[in-house]
Amino acid sequence: MGTDTVRADAADEAAGRRREQRGWYFYDWACSVYSTSVLTVFLGPYLTSVAEEAADADGFVHPLGIPVRAGSFFAYSVSLSVIVAVLVMPLVGAAADRTGRKKPLLAVAAYLGATATIAMFFLDGDRYLLGGLLLIVANAAQSVAMMLYNSYLPQIAPPEERDAVSSRGWAFGYAAGSLMLIVNLVLYLAHDSFGVSESTAVRICLASAGLWWGAFALIPLRRLRDRPATTGRTEKTTGAMGFRQLAATVRDMRRHPLTLAFLLAYLIYNDGIQTVISQASIYGSEELGLGQSTLIGAVLLVQVLAVAGALAMGRLARIYGAKRTILGSLVAWTVTLAAGYFLPAGAPVWFFVLAGGIGLVLGGSQALSRSLFSHLVPPGKEAEYFSAYEMSDRGMSWLGPLLFGLTYQLTGSYRDAIISLVAFFVIGFALLARVPVRRAISDAGNPVPTTI
């Protein structure tokens, strides 16, 4: 009877874990349309056009009296949003670990981001400052929410399941992005049939991403559950305490230098990935002279192939290990990005070929990085360490957009800007190759999977 009870309890625990995992997947489904439709496709070219409308005769806008080339305003706004996220995430991460109440914090961040995205409907005329402000709020909120969301992974999946669970989450996100892009493409191409202008169609696409984000975020917020805090400290977290916690996290990471070494490698190569995601549409529209419908179609191709790529790379990780699979993806990123420099203008076919290459490695490289890091987190410090991870993922990804914007500002060439990003993947590869992940997992106090 006792054995039957143990088996029943184990079955109930496994069923509860699967329910949480399915709910967890749906946050990727909810928020990925922001990354796809807003950040990758529509907002960059549209905000640039709004800034150009407000620019002076020399092509400059002057936020707070600072001369900024209109073509660099979007990249600078992305960079500033990331700096804001860096300042906020330590506070939220400390509060989440001290109280164990991740879910209310996830709800606040998600709905703040969704609301700012919905408000992008009002971005018209020459309101480039409004667009920059909404981008900063939405992007920073998305970063904070993703930090909390990622920190659930070690709690809802045992070590042997994490590569697969993380990959499925990314696949859900890219599937949602594909579905929304199809709807966006129909609206954008047939905007006359719907009785709206091209500008209005773009603003509807932006706002619809926020509505989607807010609606589907309800599913993970219902299914995920909070765990009791394991730090032994549940006092109220103030701003100063949050930054003291960040300093304590950094000191703690110094006791886990291999975890810190992985984060450094990830910071470098992921900066390149995030910059490619956010600036690809600018490159296609401004440098290659491609139309909005071509860009939407290319990003849709990326989304579709990223679903297959994330799942395929998850399977490769089970055979060859996550580290080797990530290293292979970084080689593919380097080759693909270098090829992008030589793309001829006005040739959408070659742009689609490039998009296909990006799609095959995009989801897998991010999903496996997330699952690999989850093995390097000391038990009970998930939100704290994933706060640092998210700074590497989004919060510290300000150097790439800044370099991209500065390169364009100095040279006036988006080709020079795009080729500068190759360095991120080369350096990231070299740093990751030097990390002994088995020893890093063991040093963090976690069981070492058979294949890693």
C-alpha positions in Angstrom: 0.0 0.0 0.0 2.9 2.3 0.8 4.5 1.6 -2.5 1.2 2.3 -4.3 0.9 5.6 -2.5 4.5 6.6 -3.5 3.8 5.7 -7.1 0.5 7.7 -7.1 2.3 10.7 -5.6 5.0 10.4 -8.2 2.4 10.2 -11.0 0.6 13.3 -9.6 3.9 15.2 -9.3 4.7 14.3 -12.9 1.3 15.3 -14.1 1.5 18.6 -12.3 4.9 19.2 -13.7 3.7 18.6 -17.3 0.8 21.0 -16.7 3.2 23.7 -15.5 5.4 23.0 -18.5 2.5 23.4 -20.9 1.6 26.7 -19.2 5.2 27.8 -19.4 5.3 27.2 -23.1 2.4 29.6 -23.5 4.4 32.6 -22.3 6.7 32.2 -25.2 3.6 31.9 -27.4 2.3 35.2 -25.8 5.3 37.4 -25.9 7.2 36.3 -29.0 4.8 38.2 -31.3 6.3 41.4 -29.7 9.8 40.3 -30.7 8.7 39.3 -34.1 6.1 41.7 -35.3 7.2 44.8 -33.4 10.9 44.7 -32.8 12.0 42.7 -35.8 9.6 43.7 -38.6 7.5 46.8 -38.2 8.8 49.2 -35.6 12.4 49.7 -36.9 11.4 50.9 -40.4 8.3 52.7 -39.2 9.9 54.5 -36.3 12.8 55.4 -38.7 10.3 56.9 -41.1 8.6 58.9 -38.3 12.0 60.2 -37.2 12.9 61.1 -40.8 9.6 63.1 -41.0 10.7 65.1 -38.0 14.3 65.5 -39.1 15.9 68.7 -40.1 17.4 69.5 -43.6 20.6 67.5 -42.7 18.6 64.4 -41.7 19.0 64.8 -37.9 16.5 64.8 -35.1 17.3 66.5 -31.8 16.0 64.6 -28.7 16.9 66.6 -25.6 18.9 68.8 -27.9 21.3 66.0 -28.9 21.8 65.7 -32.7 21.0 62.2 -33.8 20.8 60.9 -37.4 17.2 59.8 -38.0 18.5 56.4 -39.3 20.2 55.8 -36.0 17.3 56.7 -33.7 15.8 53.3 -33.5 19.1 51.6 -32.7 19.8 54.1 -30.0 16.3 53.6 -28.5 16.9 49.9 -28.4 20.2 50.4 -26.6 18.7 52.8 -24.1 15.8 50.3 -23.4 18.4 47.7 -22.5 20.2 50.0 -20.1 16.8 50.7 -18.3 16.3 46.9 -18.1 19.8 46.6 -16.5 18.7 49.0 -13.7 15.4 47.3 -13.0 16.2 43.6 -13.2 18.3 43.4 -10.1 15.4 44.8 -8.1 12.9 42.4 -9.5 15.2 39.4 -9.3 16.0 40.1 -5.6 12.3 40.5 -4.8 11.4 37.3 -6.6 14.0 35.2 -4.7 13.4 36.8 -1.4 9.6 36.4 -1.5 9.2 33.4 -3.8 6.4 35.4 -5.5 7.5 35.4 -9.1 4.1 35.2 -10.7 2.7 38.6 -9.6 6.0 40.2 -10.7 5.7 38.4 -14.1 2.1 39.7 -14.4 3.1 43.3 -13.8 6.0 43.2 -16.3 4.0 41.4 -19.0 1.1 43.8 -18.8 3.2 46.9 -18.6 4.9 45.7 -21.8 1.7 44.8 -23.5 0.1 48.1 -22.7 3.1 50.1 -24.1 2.9 48.0 -27.2 -0.9 48.6 -27.7 -0.2 52.3 -27.2 2.0 52.2 -30.3 -1.2 52.6 -32.3 -0.9 56.3 -31.5 2.5 56.6 -33.1 1.9 58.7 -36.2 3.0 61.9 -37.9 6.4 63.0 -36.5 5.9 61.6 -32.9 9.3 59.9 -32.9 9.9 60.7 -29.2 6.6 58.9 -28.3 7.8 56.0 -30.3 11.2 55.9 -28.6 9.5 56.1 -25.1 7.1 53.3 -25.8 9.9 51.2 -27.2 12.0 51.7 -24.1 9.1 50.8 -21.8 8.0 47.8 -23.8 11.5 46.4 -24.4 12.6 46.9 -20.7 9.3 45.2 -19.5 9.8 42.3 -21.9 13.4 41.8 -20.5 12.2 41.8 -16.9 9.3 39.4 -17.7 11.6 37.0 -19.6 14.1 37.0 -16.7 11.2 35.8 -14.4 9.9 33.4 -17.0 13.3 31.8 -17.6 13.9 31.4 -13.9 11.0 28.9 -13.8 12.9 26.4 -16.0 15.0 24.7 -13.3 11.8 24.4 -11.1 9.5 22.8 -13.7 11.9 20.5 -15.5 14.5 18.0 -14.1 18.0 18.1 -15.7 17.4 15.5 -18.3 14.3 17.3 -19.7 15.5 20.9 -19.8 17.0 20.9 -23.4 13.7 19.5 -24.7 11.5 21.7 -22.6 13.4 24.9 -23.4 13.4 24.0 -27.1 9.7 23.4 -27.1 9.2 26.8 -25.5 11.1 28.5 -28.3 9.2 26.5 -30.9 5.9 27.7 -29.4 7.1 31.3 -29.6 8.2 31.0 -33.2 5.0 29.3 -34.1 3.0 32.2 -32.6 5.2 34.7 -34.4 4.6 32.9 -37.7 0.8 32.9 -37.2 0.7 36.6 -36.3 3.0 37.5 -39.2 0.6 35.8 -41.7 -2.3 37.9 -40.3 0.0 41.1 -40.4 1.0 40.3 -44.0 -2.6 40.0 -45.1 -3.6 43.3 -43.5 -0.5 45.1 -44.7 -0.7 43.9 -48.4 -4.5 44.4 -48.6 -4.8 47.5 -46.5 -6.7 49.3 -49.3 -9.3 46.5 -49.3 -9.8 47.0 -45.5 -10.2 50.8 -46.0 -7.1 51.8 -44.1 -3.8 53.6 -45.1 -0.5 51.8 -45.1 0.6 53.8 -42.0 -2.6 52.8 -40.1 -2.2 49.2 -41.1 1.3 49.2 -39.6 0.0 50.8 -36.4 -2.7 48.1 -36.2 -0.1 45.4 -36.5 1.9 47.0 -33.7 -1.1 47.3 -31.4 -2.3 43.8 -32.2 1.0 42.3 -30.9 0.3 44.0 -27.5 -3.3 42.6 -27.4 -2.0 39.1 -28.2 0.7 39.4 -25.6 -1.8 40.4 -22.9 -4.5 37.8 -23.8 -2.3 34.7 -23.9 -0.2 35.7 -20.9 -3.3 34.7 -18.8 -2.5 31.0 -19.5 0.9 30.8 -17.8 -0.3 33.1 -15.1 -3.0 30.5 -14.3 -0.8 27.4 -14.5 2.6 28.4 -13.1 2.8 28.3 -9.3 5.1 30.1 -6.9 7.4 28.1 -4.6 8.4 29.2 -1.1 11.5 31.3 -0.9 14.6 29.2 -0.1 16.9 32.0 0.7 15.6 32.3 4.3 15.1 36.0 3.9 11.6 37.4 3.0 11.9 40.9 4.1 10.7 43.7 1.9 13.1 44.5 -0.9 14.0 48.1 -1.4 15.8 49.6 -4.3 19.1 49.7 -2.4 18.6 46.1 -1.2 18.0 45.1 -4.9 21.4 46.5 -5.9 23.1 45.1 -2.8 21.6 41.7 -3.9 23.1 42.2 -7.4 26.5 42.9 -5.8 26.0 39.8 -3.7 25.1 37.8 -6.8 28.3 38.9 -8.6 30.3 38.0 -5.5 28.6 34.6 -5.4 29.3 34.1 -9.0 33.0 34.6 -8.3 32.7 31.4 -6.3 31.4 29.8 -9.5 33.9 31.2 -12.0 32.9 28.7 -14.7 29.3 29.9 -14.5 30.6 33.4 -14.9 32.8 32.3 -17.8 29.7 30.9 -19.6 27.8 34.1 -19.0 30.6 36.2 -20.5 30.6 34.0 -23.6 26.9 34.2 -23.8 26.9 38.0 -23.3 29.2 38.3 -26.4 27.5 36.0 -28.9 24.0 36.8 -27.8 24.7 40.5 -28.2 25.3 39.7 -31.9 22.1 37.6 -32.2 19.9 40.3 -30.6 21.3 43.0 -32.8 20.7 41.0 -35.9 17.1 40.4 -34.8 16.4 44.1 -34.1 18.3 45.6 -37.1 17.6 43.1 -39.9 14.6 45.0 -41.2 16.5 48.3 -41.2 19.3 46.6 -43.2 16.8 45.1 -45.7 14.7 48.3 -46.2 17.4 51.0 -46.1 20.5 49.2 -47.6 19.0 46.6 -49.8 15.9 48.6 -50.9 13.4 45.8 -50.1 9.7 46.5 -49.6 7.8 45.9 -46.4 6.0 42.9 -47.8 9.4 41.3 -48.7 10.7 41.9 -45.2 7.5 40.4 -43.6 7.8 37.4 -45.9 11.5 36.9 -45.0 10.8 37.2 -41.2 7.9 34.7 -41.6 10.3 32.3 -43.3 12.6 32.8 -40.3 9.8 32.0 -37.9 8.7 28.8 -39.7 12.2 27.5 -40.0 13.1 28.5 -36.4 10.4 26.1 -35.1 12.0 23.2 -37.0 15.5 24.4 -36.2 14.8 24.7 -32.4 13.3 21.2 -32.3 16.1 19.7 -34.5 18.9 21.3 -32.4 17.2 20.0 -29.3 17.6 16.5 -30.7 21.2 17.2 -31.8 21.9 18.3 -28.2 20.7 14.9 -26.9 23.3 13.2 -29.2 26.2 15.6 -29.2 25.6 17.7 -26.1 24.3 21.3 -25.8 27.7 22.9 -25.8 28.9 21.4 -29.1 25.5 22.1 -30.7 25.7 25.8 -29.7 29.3 26.0 -31.0 28.1 24.7 -34.3 25.3 27.2 -34.5 27.8 30.1 -33.9 29.9 28.9 -36.9 26.6 29.0 -38.9 25.8 32.5 -37.6 29.3 33.7 -38.6 29.1 32.4 -42.2 25.5 33.6 -42.6 26.2 37.1 -41.4 29.4 37.4 -43.5 27.4 36.4 -46.5 24.8 39.1 -45.7 27.4 41.8 -46.3 27.6 40.8 -49.9 23.9 40.6 -50.6 23.0 42.6 -53.8 20.5 45.4 -53.4 17.0 44.8 -54.8 17.4 41.0 -54.8 14.8 39.5 -52.6 15.6 35.9 -53.5 19.1 36.1 -51.9 17.6 37.9 -48.8 15.2 34.9 -48.4 18.2 32.5 -48.6 19.9 34.5 -45.9 16.7 34.5 -43.8 16.5 30.7 -44.2 20.0 30.3 -42.8 19.2 32.5 -39.8 16.0 30.7 -39.1 17.6 27.3 -38.9 20.0 28.4 -36.1 18.1 31.2 -34.4 15.8 29.3 -32.1 18.1 26.4 -31.2 21.1 28.6 -30.3 18.9 30.6 -27.9 16.9 27.6 -26.5 20.0 25.5 -25.8 21.9 28.5 -24.2 19.0 28.9 -21.8 18.8 25.2 -20.9 22.6 24.9 -20.5 22.7 27.9 -18.2 19.9 26.4 -16.0 22.4 23.6 -15.1 24.9 26.1 -13.9 22.6 27.9 -11.4 23.0 27.0 -7.7 19.7 25.6 -6.3 17.5 28.3 -4.7 19.0 31.2 -6.7 17.1 30.8 -9.9 15.7 34.3 -10.3 18.8 35.9 -8.9 21.1 34.2 -11.5 18.6 34.4 -14.3 18.5 38.2 -13.7 22.2 38.2 -14.6 21.5 35.9 -17.5 18.7 38.2 -18.8 21.2 41.1 -18.6 23.3 39.0 -20.9 20.3 38.0 -23.0 18.7 41.4 -23.4 19.8 43.6 -20.6 23.5 43.8 -21.6 22.7 43.6 -25.4 23.2 47.4 -25.8 26.7 47.2 -27.3 25.6 45.7 -30.6 22.9 48.2 -31.4 25.1 51.0 -30.2 28.0 49.8 -32.4 25.5 49.3 -35.3 24.1 52.9 -34.9 27.5 54.5 -34.4 29.0 52.7 -37.4 26.1 53.9 -39.6 26.3 57.4 -38.1 30.1 57.6 -39.0 30.1 55.8 -42.3 26.5 56.2 -43.6 26.7 52.5 -44.7 24.5 49.8 -43.2 26.8 47.2 -44.8 29.7 48.4 -42.7 27.3 48.3 -39.7 26.2 44.7 -40.3 29.7 43.3 -40.9 30.9 44.7 -37.6 28.6 42.2 -35.8 30.7 39.1 -37.0 33.1 39.8 -34.2 30.5 39.0 -31.6 30.1 35.4 -32.9 33.8 34.8 -33.3 34.7 36.0 -29.9 31.7 34.2 -28.3 32.8 30.9 -29.9 36.3 31.2 -28.6 35.1 32.0 -25.0 32.5 29.2 -24.9 34.9 26.6 -26.3 37.1 27.2 -23.2 34.3 26.5 -20.7 34.4 22.9 -19.2 30.6 22.6 -18.7 30.6 19.3 -16.8 32.9 20.7 -14.1 30.8 23.9 -14.1 27.6 22.0 -13.4 29.2 19.9 -10.7 30.7 23.1 -9.1 27.3 24.7 -9.0 26.0 21.7 -6.9 23.8 20.2 -9.6 23.7 16.6 -11.1 25.6 16.3 -14.3 23.4 14.9 -17.2 24.8 12.0 -19.2 25.1 14.2 -22.4 25.8 17.9 -22.0 
